[in-house]
Amino acid sequence: MTTEANALAQGRYYKKLAVQAARAADDKKAEQIVLLHVAALTGVADYVMIASCASVPQLEAVEDHIKKTFKDDGLLMHHRDGRLSEKWRVLDYGGLLIHLMHPAAREHYRLETIYQGAKKVRWEASGA
């Protein structure tokens, strides 16, 4: 497989994971879920998901559901940050970064502006 073909396959894989993560967050009623294709803007990840969680229990429920969804598929997280934070968690799955944020933190940090120009990716199921 050529390097270009390998990169395309990897991109499709991370897009699939990103959509799974967005749907898992939606299952637990996260709000304002945004999925961005950021590969052209940063070497850190191919996709970034940002979701708002209104409370600590919801933040934990969304995080746990995403981790379980991926673990059931045999995928483990590379890194996690914000374990003690009540406002923001970051889950690093290599080509996918997941930001779970309290609405006030999300408004303050405005991550979407960092990735200005990134293509938004539809994650909702057809007919939703």
MMTF fields as JSON, N, C-alpha, C and O atoms, coordinates in Angstrom:
{
  "mmtfVersion": "1.0.0",
  "mmtfProducer": "UNKNOWN",
  "numBonds": 511,
  "numAtoms": 512,
  "numGroups": 128,
  "numChains": 1,
  "numModels": 1,
  "chainsPerModel": [1],
  "groupsPerChain": [128],
  "chainIdList": ["A"],
  "bondAtomList": [4, 2, 8, 6, 12, 10, 16, 14, 20, 18, 24, 22, 28, 26, 32, 30, 36, 34, 40, 38, 44, 42, 48, 46, 52, 50, 56, 54, 60, 58, 64, 62, 68, 66, 72, 70, 76, 74, 80, 78, 84, 82, 88, 86, 92, 90, 96, 94, 100, 98, 104, 102, 108, 106, 112, 110, 116, 114, 120, 118, 124, 122, 128, 126, 132, 130, 136, 134, 140, 138, 144, 142, 148, 146, 152, 150, 156, 154, 160, 158, 164, 162, 168, 166, 172, 170, 176, 174, 180, 178, 184, 182, 188, 186, 192, 190, 196, 194, 200, 198, 204, 202, 208, 206, 212, 210, 216, 214, 220, 218, 224, 222, 228, 226, 232, 230, 236, 234, 240, 238, 244, 242, 248, 246, 252, 250, 256, 254, 260, 258, 264, 262, 268, 266, 272, 270, 276, 274, 280, 278, 284, 282, 288, 286, 292, 290, 296, 294, 300, 298, 304, 302, 308, 306, 312, 310, 316, 314, 320, 318, 324, 322, 328, 326, 332, 330, 336, 334, 340, 338, 344, 342, 348, 346, 352, 350, 356, 354, 360, 358, 364, 362, 368, 366, 372, 370, 376, 374, 380, 378, 384, 382, 388, 386, 392, 390, 396, 394, 400, 398, 404, 402, 408, 406, 412, 410, 416, 414, 420, 418, 424, 422, 428, 426, 432, 430, 436, 434, 440, 438, 444, 442, 448, 446, 452, 450, 456, 454, 460, 458, 464, 462, 468, 466, 472, 470, 476, 474, 480, 478, 484, 482, 488, 486, 492, 490, 496, 494, 500, 498, 504, 502, 508, 506],
  "bondOrderList": [1, 1, 1, 1, 1, 1, 1, 1, 1, 1, 1, 1, 1, 1, 1, 1, 1, 1, 1, 1, 1, 1, 1, 1, 1, 1, 1, 1, 1, 1, 1, 1, 1, 1, 1, 1, 1, 1, 1, 1, 1, 1, 1, 1, 1, 1, 1, 1, 1, 1, 1, 1, 1, 1, 1, 1, 1, 1, 1, 1, 1, 1, 1, 1, 1, 1, 1, 1, 1, 1, 1, 1, 1, 1, 1, 1, 1, 1, 1, 1, 1, 1, 1, 1, 1, 1, 1, 1, 1, 1, 1, 1, 1, 1, 1, 1, 1, 1, 1, 1, 1, 1, 1, 1, 1, 1, 1, 1, 1, 1, 1, 1, 1, 1, 1, 1, 1, 1, 1, 1, 1, 1, 1, 1, 1, 1, 1],
  "groupList": [{"groupName": "MET", "atomNameList": ["N", "CA", "C", "O"], "elementList": ["N", "C", "C", "O"], "formalChargeList": [0, 0, 0, 0], "bondAtomList": [1, 0, 2, 1, 3, 2], "bondOrderList": [1, 1, 2], "singleLetterCode": "M", "chemCompType": "L-PEPTIDE LINKING"}, {"groupName": "THR", "atomNameList": ["N", "CA", "C", "O"], "elementList": ["N", "C", "C", "O"], "formalChargeList": [0, 0, 0, 0], "bondAtomList": [1, 0, 2, 1, 3, 2], "bondOrderList": [1, 1, 2], "singleLetterCode": "T", "chemCompType": "L-PEPTIDE LINKING"}, {"groupName": "GLU", "atomNameList": ["N", "CA", "C", "O"], "elementList": ["N", "C", "C", "O"], "formalChargeList": [0, 0, 0, 0], "bondAtomList": [1, 0, 2, 1, 3, 2], "bondOrderList": [1, 1, 2], "singleLetterCode": "E", "chemCompType": "L-PEPTIDE LINKING"}, {"groupName": "ALA", "atomNameList": ["N", "CA", "C", "O"], "elementList": ["N", "C", "C", "O"], "formalChargeList": [0, 0, 0, 0], "bondAtomList": [1, 0, 2, 1, 3, 2], "bondOrderList": [1, 1, 2], "singleLetterCode": "A", "chemCompType": "L-PEPTIDE LINKING"}, {"groupName": "ASN", "atomNameList": ["N", "CA", "C", "O"], "elementList": ["N", "C", "C", "O"], "formalChargeList": [0, 0, 0, 0], "bondAtomList": [1, 0, 2, 1, 3, 2], "bondOrderList": [1, 1, 2], "singleLetterCode": "N", "chemCompType": "L-PEPTIDE LINKING"}, {"groupName": "LEU", "atomNameList": ["N", "CA", "C", "O"], "elementList": ["N", "C", "C", "O"], "formalChargeList": [0, 0, 0, 0], "bondAtomList": [1, 0, 2, 1, 3, 2], "bondOrderList": [1, 1, 2], "singleLetterCode": "L", "chemCompType": "L-PEPTIDE LINKING"}, {"groupName": "GLN", "atomNameList": ["N", "CA", "C", "O"], "elementList": ["N", "C", "C", "O"], "formalChargeList": [0, 0, 0, 0], "bondAtomList": [1, 0, 2, 1, 3, 2], "bondOrderList": [1, 1, 2], "singleLetterCode": "Q", "chemCompType": "L-PEPTIDE LINKING"}, {"groupName": "GLY", "atomNameList": ["N", "CA", "C", "O"], "elementList": ["N", "C", "C", "O"], "formalChargeList": [0, 0, 0, 0], "bondAtomList": [1, 0, 2, 1, 3, 2], "bondOrderList": [1, 1, 2], "singleLetterCode": "G", "chemCompType": "PEPTIDE LINKING"}, {"groupName": "ARG", "atomNameList": ["N", "CA", "C", "O"], "elementList": ["N", "C", "C", "O"], "formalChargeList": [0, 0, 0, 0], "bondAtomList": [1, 0, 2, 1, 3, 2], "bondOrderList": [1, 1, 2], "singleLetterCode": "R", "chemCompType": "L-PEPTIDE LINKING"}, {"groupName": "TYR", "atomNameList": ["N", "CA", "C", "O"], "elementList": ["N", "C", "C", "O"], "formalChargeList": [0, 0, 0, 0], "bondAtomList": [1, 0, 2, 1, 3, 2], "bondOrderList": [1, 1, 2], "singleLetterCode": "Y", "chemCompType": "L-PEPTIDE LINKING"}, {"groupName": "LYS", "atomNameList": ["N", "CA", "C", "O"], "elementList": ["N", "C", "C", "O"], "formalChargeList": [0, 0, 0, 0], "bondAtomList": [1, 0, 2, 1, 3, 2], "bondOrderList": [1, 1, 2], "singleLetterCode": "K", "chemCompType": "L-PEPTIDE LINKING"}, {"groupName": "VAL", "atomNameList": ["N", "CA", "C", "O"], "elementList": ["N", "C", "C", "O"], "formalChargeList": [0, 0, 0, 0], "bondAtomList": [1, 0, 2, 1, 3, 2], "bondOrderList": [1, 1, 2], "singleLetterCode": "V", "chemCompType": "L-PEPTIDE LINKING"}, {"groupName": "ASP", "atomNameList": ["N", "CA", "C", "O"], "elementList": ["N", "C", "C", "O"], "formalChargeList": [0, 0, 0, 0], "bondAtomList": [1, 0, 2, 1, 3, 2], "bondOrderList": [1, 1, 2], "singleLetterCode": "D", "chemCompType": "L-PEPTIDE LINKING"}, {"groupName": "ILE", "atomNameList": ["N", "CA", "C", "O"], "elementList": ["N", "C", "C", "O"], "formalChargeList": [0, 0, 0, 0], "bondAtomList": [1, 0, 2, 1, 3, 2], "bondOrderList": [1, 1, 2], "singleLetterCode": "I", "chemCompType": "L-PEPTIDE LINKING"}, {"groupName": "HIS", "atomNameList": ["N", "CA", "C", "O"], "elementList": ["N", "C", "C", "O"], "formalChargeList": [0, 0, 0, 0], "bondAtomList": [1, 0, 2, 1, 3, 2], "bondOrderList": [1, 1, 2], "singleLetterCode": "H", "chemCompType": "L-PEPTIDE LINKING"}, {"groupName": "SER", "atomNameList": ["N", "CA", "C", "O"], "elementList": ["N", "C", "C", "O"], "formalChargeList": [0, 0, 0, 0], "bondAtomList": [1, 0, 2, 1, 3, 2], "bondOrderList": [1, 1, 2], "singleLetterCode": "S", "chemCompType": "L-PEPTIDE LINKING"}, {"groupName": "CYS", "atomNameList": ["N", "CA", "C", "O"], "elementList": ["N", "C", "C", "O"], "formalChargeList": [0, 0, 0, 0], "bondAtomList": [1, 0, 2, 1, 3, 2], "bondOrderList": [1, 1, 2], "singleLetterCode": "C", "chemCompType": "L-PEPTIDE LINKING"}, {"groupName": "PRO", "atomNameList": ["N", "CA", "C", "O"], "elementList": ["N", "C", "C", "O"], "formalChargeList": [0, 0, 0, 0], "bondAtomList": [1, 0, 2, 1, 3, 2], "bondOrderList": [1, 1, 2], "singleLetterCode": "P", "chemCompType": "L-PEPTIDE LINKING"}, {"groupName": "PHE", "atomNameList": ["N", "CA", "C", "O"], "elementList": ["N", "C", "C", "O"], "formalChargeList": [0, 0, 0, 0], "bondAtomList": [1, 0, 2, 1, 3, 2], "bondOrderList": [1, 1, 2], "singleLetterCode": "F", "chemCompType": "L-PEPTIDE LINKING"}, {"groupName": "TRP", "atomNameList": ["N", "CA", "C", "O"], "elementList": ["N", "C", "C", "O"], "formalChargeList": [0, 0, 0, 0], "bondAtomList": [1, 0, 2, 1, 3, 2], "bondOrderList": [1, 1, 2], "singleLetterCode": "W", "chemCompType": "L-PEPTIDE LINKING"}],
  "groupTypeList": [0, 1, 1, 2, 3, 4, 3, 5, 3, 6, 7, 8, 9, 9, 10, 10, 5, 3, 11, 6, 3, 3, 8, 3, 3, 12, 12, 10, 10, 3, 2, 6, 13, 11, 5, 5, 14, 11, 3, 3, 5, 1, 7, 11, 3, 12, 9, 11, 0, 13, 3, 15, 16, 3, 15, 11, 17, 6, 5, 2, 3, 11, 2, 12, 14, 13, 10, 10, 1, 18, 10, 12, 12, 7, 5, 5, 0, 14, 14, 8, 12, 7, 8, 5, 15, 2, 10, 19, 8, 11, 5, 12, 9, 7, 7, 5, 5, 13, 14, 5, 0, 14, 17, 3, 3, 8, 2, 14, 9, 8, 5, 2, 1, 13, 9, 6, 7, 3, 10, 10, 11, 8, 19, 2, 3, 15, 7, 3],
  "groupIdList": [1, 2, 3, 4, 5, 6, 7, 8, 9, 10, 11, 12, 13, 14, 15, 16, 17, 18, 19, 20, 21, 22, 23, 24, 25, 26, 27, 28, 29, 30, 31, 32, 33, 34, 35, 36, 37, 38, 39, 40, 41, 42, 43, 44, 45, 46, 47, 48, 49, 50, 51, 52, 53, 54, 55, 56, 57, 58, 59, 60, 61, 62, 63, 64, 65, 66, 67, 68, 69, 70, 71, 72, 73, 74, 75, 76, 77, 78, 79, 80, 81, 82, 83, 84, 85, 86, 87, 88, 89, 90, 91, 92, 93, 94, 95, 96, 97, 98, 99, 100, 101, 102, 103, 104, 105, 106, 107, 108, 109, 110, 111, 112, 113, 114, 115, 116, 117, 118, 119, 120, 121, 122, 123, 124, 125, 126, 127, 128],
  "secStructList": [7, 7, 2, 2, 2, 2, 2, 2, 2, 2, 2, 2, 2, 2, 2, 2, 2, 2, 2, 2, 2, 2, 2, 2, 2, 2, 2, 6, 6, 7, 3, 3, 3, 3, 3, 3, 3, 7, 6, 6, 6, 7, 1, 1, 7, 1, 3, 3, 3, 3, 3, 3, 7, 1, 1, 2, 2, 2, 2, 2, 2, 2, 2, 2, 2, 2, 2, 2, 2, 2, 2, 2, 6, 6, 7, 7, 7, 1, 3, 3, 3, 7, 6, 6, 7, 1, 1, 3, 3, 3, 3, 3, 7, 1, 1, 3, 3, 3, 3, 3, 3, 7, 2, 2, 2, 2, 2, 2, 2, 7, 2, 2, 2, 2, 6, 6, 6, 7, 3, 3, 7, 7, 7, 1, 7, 6, 6, 7],
  "xCoordList": [0.858, 0.0, 0.895, 1.862, 0.568, 1.365, 1.13, 0.164, 2.02, 1.887, 0.591, -0.098, 0.257, -0.973, -2.204, -3.135, -2.212, -3.338, -3.445, -4.545, -2.306, -2.285, -2.868, -3.632, -2.508, -3.021, -4.533, -5.244, -5.028, -6.466, -7.206, -8.258, -6.652, -7.27, -7.288, -8.281, -6.211, -6.135, -7.153, -7.815, -7.284, -8.257, -9.684, -10.483, -10.008, -11.353, -11.59, -12.688, -10.565, -10.667, -10.966, -11.864, -10.227, -10.45, -11.776, -12.388, -12.227, -13.544, -14.621, -15.555, -14.496, -15.454, -15.469, -16.54, -14.292, -14.208, -14.837, -15.55, -14.577, -15.114, -16.638, -17.285, -17.201, -18.659, -19.203, -20.222, -18.529, -18.939, -18.92, -19.845, -17.876, -17.756, -18.875, -19.455, -19.182, -20.246, -21.59, -22.38, -21.847, -23.11, -23.175, -24.24, -22.033, -22.003, -22.278, -23.008, -21.705, -21.958, -23.43, -24.036, -24.0, -25.416, -26.299, -27.339, -25.899, -26.647, -26.813, -27.826, -25.826, -25.856, -26.266, -26.028, -26.887, -27.482, -26.487, -26.831, -25.258, -24.338, -24.95, -25.725, -24.605, -25.194, -24.117, -22.923, -24.58, -23.701, -22.497, -21.354, -22.763, -21.695, -21.21, -21.984, -19.912, -19.29, -18.153, -17.343, -18.113, -17.063, -16.336, -16.944, -15.014, -14.218, -13.111, -12.432, -12.936, -11.818, -10.678, -10.724, -9.656, -8.601, -7.237, -6.247, -7.173, -5.886, -5.08, -3.853, -5.746, -5.036, -4.524, -3.687, -5.026, -4.668, -3.656, -2.992, -3.538, -2.661, -2.15, -2.814, -0.983, -0.447, -0.807, -0.396, -1.573, -1.908, -2.97, -2.896, -3.952, -5.048, -5.67, -5.473, -6.424, -7.194, -8.563, -9.086, -9.137, -10.471, -10.484, -9.738, -11.352, -11.587, -13.092, -13.854, -13.504, -14.898, -14.993, -14.196, -15.962, -16.204, -17.673, -18.551, -17.934, -19.314, -19.474, -18.542, -20.652, -20.955, -21.69, -22.593, -21.282, -21.906, -22.262, -21.401, -23.522, -24.033, -23.644, -23.737, -23.206, -22.899, -21.762, -21.416, -21.192, -20.13, -20.646, -19.973, -21.819, -22.31, -22.495, -22.207, -22.969, -23.123, -21.753, -21.56, -20.82, -19.462, -18.892, -18.328, -19.04, -18.53, -19.282, -18.674, -20.605, -21.396, -21.011, -20.889, -20.822, -20.43, -19.047, -18.832, -18.111, -16.754, -16.776, -16.166, -17.463, -17.525, -18.153, -17.696, -19.202, -19.881, -18.982, -18.957, -18.261, -17.332, -16.227, -15.917, -15.636, -14.566, -15.071, -14.369, -16.276, -16.827, -17.095, -16.799, -17.652, -17.924, -16.648, -16.642, -15.576, -14.316, -13.658, -13.09, -13.732, -13.126, -13.795, -13.126, -15.112, -15.844, -15.34, -15.432, -14.807, -14.219, -12.717, -12.057, -12.175, -10.758, -9.838, -8.623, -10.39, -9.584, -9.403, -10.376, -8.165, -7.873, -7.331, -6.701, -7.588, -7.162, -5.639, -5.028, -5.032, -3.6, -3.309, -2.352, -4.161, -3.924, -5.256, -6.184, -5.325, -6.517, -6.051, -5.09, -6.73, -6.392, -7.666, -8.742, -7.538, -8.671, -9.393, -10.537, -8.739, -9.367, -10.037, -11.112, -9.426, -9.96, -10.785, -11.352, -10.847, -11.568, -13.071, -13.531, -13.808, -15.266, -15.762, -16.966, -14.837, -15.219, -14.772, -15.352, -13.736, -13.166, -12.414, -11.605, -12.678, -11.935, -11.466, -12.17, -10.275, -9.745, -9.372, -8.619, -9.902, -9.605, -8.833, -9.298, -7.671, -6.789, -6.764, -6.266, -7.304, -7.296, -6.413, -6.738, -5.313, -4.399, -4.902, -4.754, -5.48, -5.994, -7.315, -7.881, -7.819, -9.067, -8.885, -8.516, -9.146, -9.156, -10.601, -11.336, -10.998, -12.359, -12.313, -11.651, -13.018, -13.102, -14.528, -15.479, -14.673, -15.96, -15.882, -15.031, -16.759, -16.601, -17.916, -18.983, -17.82, -18.946, -19.196, -18.238, -20.452, -20.721, -19.939, -19.522, -19.728, -18.975, -17.515, -16.939, -16.922, -15.537, -15.459, -14.514, -16.434, -16.44, -16.536, -15.852, -17.374, -17.508, -16.211, -15.797, -15.586, -14.352, -13.201, -12.502, -13.006, -11.857, -12.113, -11.172, -13.362, -13.748, -12.841, -12.242, -12.749, -11.88, -12.199, -11.305, -13.463, -13.818, -13.063, -12.787, -12.72, -11.994, -10.544, -9.936, -10.0, -8.631, -8.581, -7.593, -9.662, -9.721, -10.556, -11.211, -10.525, -11.259, -10.813, -9.617, -11.754, -11.455, -11.54, -11.493, -11.665, -11.813, -13.194, -14.171, -13.253, -14.528, -15.339, -14.839, -16.607, -17.511, -17.961, -18.231, -18.031, -18.398, -19.771, -20.024, -20.648, -21.965, -21.796, -21.106, -22.412, -22.31, -23.676, -23.765, -24.738, -26.067, -26.423, -26.026, -27.174, -27.628, -28.587, -29.28, -28.629, -29.544, -30.959, -31.381, -31.685, -33.073, -33.239, -34.361, -32.124, -32.216, -32.501, -32.613],
  "yCoordList": [-1.18, 0.0, 1.232, 1.309, 2.184, 3.4, 4.261, 4.069, 5.199, 6.114, 6.906, 7.11, 7.35, 8.113, 7.258, 7.722, 6.031, 5.13, 4.819, 4.717, 4.671, 4.423, 5.615, 5.434, 6.813, 8.022, 8.143, 8.553, 7.792, 7.837, 6.828, 7.136, 5.622, 4.592, 5.03, 4.827, 5.62, 6.107, 7.218, 7.254, 8.117, 9.203, 8.68, 9.182, 7.665, 7.066, 6.398, 6.476, 5.747, 5.087, 6.108, 5.893, 7.204, 8.208, 8.936, 9.353, 9.095, 9.687, 8.778, 9.253, 7.481, 6.518, 6.612, 6.632, 6.67, 6.801, 8.108, 8.132, 9.18, 10.489, 10.475, 11.012, 9.874, 9.782, 8.921, 9.263, 7.807, 6.957, 7.75, 7.647, 8.534, 9.32, 10.35, 10.53, 11.023, 12.023, 11.368, 11.912, 10.225, 9.526, 9.019, 9.038, 8.562, 8.119, 9.298, 9.153, 10.456, 11.655, 12.036, 12.409, 11.942, 12.251, 11.276, 11.673, 10.021, 9.024, 9.467, 9.168, 10.175, 10.634, 12.105, 12.758, 12.602, 13.946, 15.101, 16.188, 14.873, 15.997, 16.962, 16.549, 18.228, 19.234, 19.913, 19.827, 20.586, 21.348, 20.52, 20.969, 19.33, 18.434, 18.898, 19.027, 19.143, 19.583, 18.622, 18.28, 18.203, 17.313, 18.027, 18.413, 18.199, 18.959, 18.106, 17.362, 18.22, 17.574, 18.589, 19.574, 18.346, 19.339, 18.935, 19.627, 17.839, 17.321, 18.352, 18.381, 19.191, 20.191, 21.354, 22.131, 21.478, 22.609, 22.279, 23.173, 21.005, 20.609, 19.192, 18.366, 18.924, 17.571, 16.772, 15.621, 17.377, 16.733, 15.652, 14.609, 15.879, 14.936, 15.146, 16.181, 14.153, 14.281, 14.895, 15.677, 14.522, 14.98, 15.46, 14.968, 16.436, 16.944, 16.947, 17.428, 16.404, 16.475, 17.349, 17.211, 18.245, 19.113, 18.948, 19.026, 18.72, 18.568, 19.249, 19.279, 19.792, 20.438, 19.473, 18.749, 19.478, 18.669, 19.612, 20.335, 19.606, 20.607, 20.385, 21.31, 19.172, 18.873, 17.856, 17.217, 17.719, 16.734, 15.313, 14.543, 14.941, 13.59, 13.339, 12.245, 14.339, 14.159, 14.057, 13.224, 14.885, 14.827, 13.42, 12.851, 12.876, 11.532, 10.462, 9.508, 10.616, 9.647, 9.631, 8.566, 10.808, 10.901, 10.293, 9.497, 10.674, 10.121, 8.604, 7.915, 8.079, 6.626, 5.912, 4.841, 6.506, 5.872, 5.836, 4.839, 6.905, 6.926, 5.889, 5.115, 5.873, 4.908, 3.473, 2.628, 3.192, 1.84, 1.478, 0.366, 2.417, 2.178, 1.78, 0.822, 2.514, 2.223, 0.958, 0.176, 0.757, -0.432, -1.697, -2.703, -1.647, -2.789, -3.13, -4.276, -2.128, -2.337, -2.614, -2.721, -2.729, -3.034, -1.84, -2.007, -0.626, 0.591, 1.212, 1.485, 1.43, 2.054, 3.461, 3.761, 4.298, 5.689, 5.787, 5.004, 6.758, 7.021, 7.853, 7.596, 8.865, 9.788, 10.416, 10.52, 10.822, 11.486, 12.641, 12.507, 13.772, 14.918, 15.483, 15.389, 16.066, 16.686, 15.777, 16.041, 14.718, 13.74, 14.402, 13.972, 15.425, 16.085, 17.333, 17.958, 17.683, 18.888, 18.636, 17.59, 19.602, 19.553, 20.275, 20.329, 20.831, 21.666, 21.146, 21.518, 20.28, 19.939, 18.622, 18.419, 17.737, 16.485, 16.386, 16.794, 15.843, 15.609, 14.14, 13.621, 13.479, 12.079, 12.019, 12.524, 11.411, 11.357, 9.941, 9.019, 9.781, 8.494, 8.564, 7.978, 9.272, 9.381, 10.399, 11.6, 9.96, 10.858, 11.508, 12.242, 11.243, 11.833, 12.394, 11.67, 13.682, 14.327, 14.659, 15.221, 14.304, 14.543, 15.511, 15.252, 16.622, 17.628, 17.614, 17.884, 17.301, 17.35, 18.511, 18.52, 19.491, 20.749, 21.241, 21.072, 21.849, 22.572, 23.771, 24.343, 24.168, 25.284, 26.561, 27.252, 26.895, 28.116, 28.0, 28.965, 26.832, 26.615, 26.65, 27.194, 26.079, 26.069, 27.49, 27.839, 28.289, 29.682, 30.454, 31.27, 30.201, 30.902, 30.555, 31.446, 29.261, 28.834, 28.856, 28.944, 28.779, 28.894, 28.087, 28.639, 26.792, 25.93, 25.954, 25.816, 26.129, 26.154, 27.239, 27.084, 28.344, 29.42, 29.022, 29.518, 28.137, 27.653, 26.897, 26.959, 26.186, 25.37, 26.046, 25.38, 27.378, 28.122, 27.661, 27.578, 27.37, 26.875, 25.363, 24.816, 24.682, 23.225, 22.871, 23.583, 21.776, 21.324, 20.636, 19.745, 21.061, 20.384, 19.076, 19.002, 18.054, 16.717, 16.369, 16.532, 15.89, 15.435, 14.115, 13.22, 13.99, 12.76, 12.158, 11.008, 12.937, 12.454, 11.291, 11.259, 10.339, 9.217, 9.733, 10.727, 9.066, 9.455, 9.453, 8.534, 10.492, 10.611, 11.19, 11.3, 11.57, 12.123, 13.599, 14.24],
  "zCoordList": [0.0, 0.0, 0.0, 0.758, -0.849, -0.926, 0.308, 1.045, 0.512, 1.637, 1.532, 2.532, 0.328, 0.12, 0.424, 1.082, -0.047, 0.212, 1.699, 2.243, 2.343, 3.78, 4.547, 5.496, 4.139, 4.778, 4.582, 5.499, 3.398, 3.141, 4.012, 4.573, 4.124, 4.963, 6.422, 7.121, 6.875, 8.255, 8.476, 9.513, 7.52, 7.624, 7.715, 8.506, 6.903, 6.959, 8.311, 8.862, 8.839, 10.134, 11.235, 12.049, 11.266, 12.306, 12.116, 13.099, 10.892, 10.669, 11.248, 11.895, 11.019, 11.573, 13.099, 13.706, 13.723, 15.181, 15.652, 16.655, 14.937, 15.318, 15.287, 16.186, 14.274, 14.175, 15.314, 15.915, 15.616, 16.744, 18.049, 18.854, 18.256, 19.482, 19.582, 20.652, 18.482, 18.485, 18.797, 19.568, 18.215, 18.479, 19.915, 20.532, 20.454, 21.854, 22.783, 23.763, 22.487, 23.294, 23.212, 24.216, 22.025, 21.832, 22.619, 23.144, 22.702, 23.482, 24.931, 25.563, 25.452, 26.845, 26.961, 27.977, 25.895, 25.888, 25.958, 26.422, 25.5, 25.354, 24.334, 23.471, 24.437, 23.557, 22.712, 22.998, 21.67, 20.774, 20.343, 20.432, 19.884, 19.441, 18.074, 17.126, 18.002, 16.758, 16.437, 17.299, 15.199, 14.723, 13.59, 12.592, 13.759, 12.798, 12.194, 12.901, 10.883, 10.194, 10.183, 9.447, 11.001, 11.227, 10.663, 10.898, 9.93, 9.454, 8.668, 8.769, 7.893, 7.091, 7.935, 7.477, 9.174, 10.02, 11.112, 11.635, 11.454, 12.552, 12.346, 11.72, 12.867, 12.824, 14.063, 14.204, 14.962, 16.228, 16.052, 16.701, 15.189, 14.998, 13.63, 12.993, 13.189, 11.958, 12.241, 11.447, 13.4, 13.772, 15.215, 16.062, 15.473, 16.825, 17.041, 16.203, 18.176, 18.573, 19.81, 20.738, 19.824, 20.979, 21.351, 20.492, 22.638, 23.101, 24.452, 25.256, 24.693, 25.961, 26.887, 26.466, 28.161, 29.203, 30.346, 30.848, 30.754, 31.689, 33.14, 33.947, 33.492, 34.894, 34.969, 33.975, 36.155, 36.358, 36.105, 35.42, 36.635, 36.34, 34.842, 34.357, 34.117, 32.676, 31.999, 31.113, 32.407, 31.872, 32.044, 31.109, 33.226, 33.513, 32.722, 32.236, 32.591, 31.842, 30.36, 29.754, 29.79, 28.381, 28.188, 27.274, 29.055, 28.954, 29.07, 28.252, 30.062, 30.266, 29.077, 28.677, 28.513, 27.381, 26.138, 25.416, 25.897, 24.758, 24.973, 24.068, 26.166, 26.449, 26.294, 25.739, 26.779, 26.673, 25.214, 24.779, 24.469, 23.051, 22.318, 21.545, 22.56, 21.889, 22.429, 21.666, 23.737, 24.34, 23.808, 23.575, 23.615, 23.054, 21.654, 21.216, 20.956, 19.621, 19.691, 18.658, 20.913, 21.083, 21.01, 20.895, 21.073, 20.967, 22.344, 23.046, 22.718, 24.004, 23.796, 22.782, 24.763, 24.721, 24.868, 25.595, 24.167, 24.303, 25.544, 26.274, 25.769, 26.874, 27.278, 26.475, 28.521, 29.051, 29.92, 30.678, 29.811, 30.645, 31.252, 30.661, 32.426, 33.095, 34.066, 34.435, 34.478, 35.372, 36.58, 36.998, 37.137, 38.323, 37.997, 38.893, 36.744, 36.347, 36.3, 35.843, 36.775, 36.684, 35.437, 35.186, 34.652, 33.511, 32.145, 31.125, 32.113, 30.808, 30.895, 31.801, 29.961, 29.817, 28.368, 27.444, 28.188, 26.848, 26.746, 27.57, 25.735, 25.471, 24.159, 23.137, 24.187, 23.018, 22.468, 23.114, 21.274, 20.585, 19.34, 18.307, 19.441, 18.303, 17.307, 17.529, 16.238, 15.207, 15.556, 14.746, 16.766, 17.223, 18.628, 19.553, 18.778, 20.098, 20.449, 19.638, 21.67, 22.125, 23.296, 24.301, 23.163, 24.228, 24.768, 24.034, 26.047, 26.73, 27.698, 28.587, 27.538, 28.257, 28.851, 28.261, 30.023, 30.59, 29.67, 29.15, 29.456, 28.539, 28.844, 27.914, 30.123, 30.455, 30.017, 29.515, 30.203, 29.761, 28.242, 27.672, 27.607, 26.14, 25.589, 24.627, 26.195, 25.769, 26.028, 25.204, 27.148, 27.502, 26.553, 26.072, 26.283, 25.476, 23.974, 23.186, 23.578, 22.166, 21.228, 20.305, 21.472, 20.675, 19.187, 18.352, 18.862, 17.44, 16.691, 15.501, 17.367, 16.683, 16.398, 15.45, 17.212, 16.966, 15.642, 14.91, 15.353, 14.138, 13.06, 12.259, 13.048, 12.038, 10.656, 10.375, 9.824, 8.483, 8.379, 7.277, 9.508, 9.478, 8.944, 9.179, 8.233, 7.67, 8.767, 9.454, 8.926, 9.84, 9.198, 8.0, 10.04, 9.563, 10.129, 11.323, 9.259, 9.72, 10.437, 9.947, 11.578, 12.36, 12.684, 13.112, 12.479, 12.785, 11.87, 10.705, 12.407, 11.6, 10.53, 10.745, 9.384, 8.312, 8.832, 9.535, 8.479, 8.901, 10.283, 10.777, 10.929, 12.289, 12.242, 13.287]
}
